[in-house]
């Protein structure tokens, strides 16, 4: 296996959607100039509120949607340039686990039928006995009993359904798995079990993950590298511990302050997420300045900052990056009014 490049690389990726019908004149910049690299065996966490573009980016990485511009490289190859036959072969190496385990499963198919479907499509040379054996292996791999093979989704719990979804994703022995809000639809008591299972599988199978979530606490547990996404762009990125221990972008500060535990009262008090008062598709200047405690400055209103290196391996798209301490000092002098 080649190791001189990341398994997944994205170069200046854009995805725009036209609104107002086919002849609409306004564009939604769902993904707006994103670049990233995901090394083999690592987890890249992607966090942001609903509508930030996380799921759209995930679909672009799997070629489930095509970019307006930019490139997605998998193992050094531009997937947009692959022939249909080459792309079909590539599907074996990349899979996805969706948010809602009930919606992503066919309610008319048993767990065994669901898990064996990728084998029927991509491994047609396998006989029925070989497929059945592979299904038994996968059920055991994700912590389900052989008796679950004949169960329908309605007969399984949410956690068990998600385990079936994970088994289906692993059926073809992929290298890269997108986990799109993979634990947000299951009970909190089950989330830890699924997260621990995903980490165990990564260690055993050498998997590479893109972990998409709105929950920073969960992302911190799962990720090696992390990016915070807002209105289609990365506003901060870097190694997990650097970003959590020393956030630089006001939006990241606000997200961290929204975590129910593990942060101080001062952080919650001085890093309030302001309500988004604008529904405009285009915002002049920094796209976060209408919600930012620093956004009244002229530079913020006029210039959208690039994602630049602010500290070693740590990038932020902010004209005035703030450490936690400096943001708290400013809040004492200039209290942030909650909207």
N, C-alpha and C positions, 0 to 999 in steps of 0.2 A: 504493500500500500504506500502511496506517495505521502510524504509528510512535509513537503516544502511549501505548502499553502494551507490555509484554513479549509475545513470541510465545506463551509458555507460562507460566501462573501457577497455583499450587496454594495453596488457602486452608484451613488447619486440616483436613487430610485424615486420615481414619481408615479402617482396614480391619481388622475383627475376624473371626476364624474360631472357630467353636464346635468343641470337641474332645470326644471320647467319644460320637460318634454324633450323630444329629439332635436328641437330647434331652439332650445333654451340658450341664453347667452351668458349665464352665470356658471362658474365651475366651482365644484367642491374639491379642494386639494386634500384628499383623504390621506395620501402619503406624499410628502413634499420635500424631496431631496435627502433621503435617508441613506446612510452608508454604515455598514457594520461587518464584523468578522466573527465567526463562531468556530473555535478550535475543536478538534476532535476530542470526544470524551467529556466536554464541558457543557454547562448549562448557561445559556444566555437568557437572562430575565428581561421581560418587557412589561413595563407598568405604566399606567395612566388611567384617567377616568374614562367613562363610556363616551364613545365618539372621537377618541383621540387618534384612531387609525391603527390600533394594534392588530385587530383581526384582519383588516385589509392587508397589512404588511405580511402577516402570516400566510395568507392565501397566495400572495405574490411569490413568496419563497417556494411554495409548492407547485407553482404554475397552475393553480386553480383559477387564477385571474392573471391577465397580462398587463404589464406596466405601460403607462403612457410613455415613459422614457426611463433610461437607466438599465443596469444589468444585474442579474442574479447569477452567480457562479456556484455550481455545486461540484466539488472535487476538481476545481480549476476549469470547468467547462460552462460556457454560457448556455443555460437551459433553454433560452428563447431560440437558439440556433439549432436545436436538436430536431431530427426528423421524428415523425410520429412513432416509428418503431423504436428509435433510441429513447424517446421520452417514455414510452411504455416500459422499457427495461428499467429506466431510472425510477419509476414508481415503486419498484421493489425496495429501493434504498431509502425512501422517504415516506413517512406516514403521518397521520394526524389523529389526535384524540380530541373530540369535540366537548363543548361545555355541558350540554344536557344529555346524560346517558340514556334517558328514555327516548328522547327525540331522535337520537343518532342510531338507535337500533330498530330493526324491522319487527314490529310486534307480532307478526305472523311467523317468524322464524325462531327456532330454538337457539340456545347459546352455541351449540355445536354447529348448526347451519350457518350462523353469523360468522363464527371464527373461521370456518372452512371456506367461506366465499372467496377471499383473496387467493387461496390455494387453487380453487377451481379456475379462477381467471388467469393467474400468472404462472401456475405450476401444473399445467394440464397433463404433464407426463406422469404425475402421481396417481396411483391407483387408490380406490376407495379405502382400502385397509391402511395405506400409508397416510392418507389424509386423516383418518380417524385416530391413528396413533399420534399424529402431530397435534390434533385438537386436545387429546388427553395430556400431552406434554405442556401445552400452553395453559390449560386450565390449572394444572399443578403449579406452573410458573407464577401465575397471578394469584394464587392462594384460594382457588375454588376447588370444590370436590368433584369427583367424577359424576355424581348424581346431578350436578348443575348442568350437565351437557344437554339434557332433554328439557330444561326449563325454558319457558317463554319469559320475555321481559316483565310481564305483569306478575309473574311468580317470584321475581327477584327484588331485592332491595335496591335503593339507589346506588349504594356502594358496590353491590354485586354486579349491577348493570355496567358500572364504570370499569370494573375489572374485566368484564367481557369485552368492552370497547378497547381496553389496553391489550388484551390477548389478540384481538383481531388486528390491531395495529402492528403487533410483533410477529404475526404469522409468517411473514416473508423475510424475517430477519433483517429489518432495516438498520441503517446506520444513523439516520436523522429522524427524530420524532418531534412534531409540533404539538405542544400541550396547550390548547386554547381554552383558558379558564377551566381546566380539567377537574378542579375540585370545588368550584364555586356553587354548583348545583346540588352538592351532597351535604348531609348534616355535618355540623362542626365536629361532632364526635367521630365521624368517619373520615374527615379530611386528613387527619394525621396518619391514619392507616394507609390511605392512598398515596400520600406524599412519601411515606417511608418505603412503600412498595416501589414507587418510581425511582427513588434513590438506590434501592437495592438492585433493581433491574439494570440501572445505568452502570453500576459497578460490575455486575456479573456479565453483562453483554457488551460493555463498551459503547453505550449509546451516547449520542449527542442530542441535546434538547434545546428547543426554543420554548421557554416557559412564559406564557402570556397570562397576565393577571391584573386585576385592579387592586389587589391586596398586597401591600408592601411587606407585611409581616410574613406572608407565605413566600413571596419572592425572595426575601432575605434568606429563608431556610433552604431554598432550592438552588439559588443561582451562584455562579462564579463571577460572571460579568453582568452588568445591569445597565439598562437605558430607561430613562423616563421620557415618555412621549406625550406631546401636547399639540393639538391641532395639526397633526400630520408630520411633526418634526421631532427629533430628539432634542430635548432642552438640557439634558445632562446625561453623561455616561461615564462608566469607569468600573474598576473592580468593586465588587459588592461592599467590602468592608470600608473602602475609601469613601464610597458614596454615602453609606449610612453613618459613618463616624464623622464625616466632615462634608455635609451637603453644601452646595454652592449656589444653586438656583432657587429663587424664592418659591417656585412651584414645588420643588422637592421638599423644601422646608415645610410647606403647608401640608403636603401629603404625609410626611412623617408625623406631623402634629396630629393628624387624624387617626393614627393608630391607637386603638383603645388602651393599650398598656405598653410599658417599656419606654415611655417618654415622660419628661418632667412636666409639671403644670406650667412652668414658664414657657416651655416650647409650645404647648397648646395655646397659651394666652397670646403669644407674640407671633404666631405663624398661622393666622386665620386664612382659610381659603375664601376669597371674596366671590360673591355670586357673579356669574358671567352675564353682564347687563346687555351684551351685544349679540344679536343673532346674525350679524353681517357675515357674509361668506369671505370677504376680504377685509383685513384690518391693516391699516397703515402703521408702520413701525414694528416694534416688538409685538408678537402675537399674544403675549401674556400681559401687556402693560395695563390693560383695562382692569385687571384683577390684582395687580401687583402693588405692594406698598411703596415701591420705588418708581412706579410707572408714570408719575407726574413730571418726570424730568424730560427735557426737550429731546435728548438723544433717544430715549426709549420710545417716544411718540413718533419719531421720524425714521429710525433705522432699525431694521430687523437684525439682531446680532447673529453672527455665524456660530456654529459649534466649535469652539476653539479650546486648545489645551490651556488650562488654568493652573493645574498642578500636575506632577508626574502621573501619567496614565489617567488623568481625570479631566474631562471636558465639560464645558458648560456654555450654553447660548445665552449669555447675560452680559450687558454692559457693565454691571456693578455686582459681580458675584460676591455673595455674603457667606461668611462662616456663621455657625450657630451663635457664637458669642457676639459677633458684630451685629447680627440681626436683632438679638435681644437687647443690646445696648441702644440701638436705634429706636426700638419699640418703646423703651422707657422714656426717651426724649420726645418721640412722635408716635403716640399710641395709634394702632391700626383700628379703624372703625369697622366693626363687623357689619356686613350688609344683610 
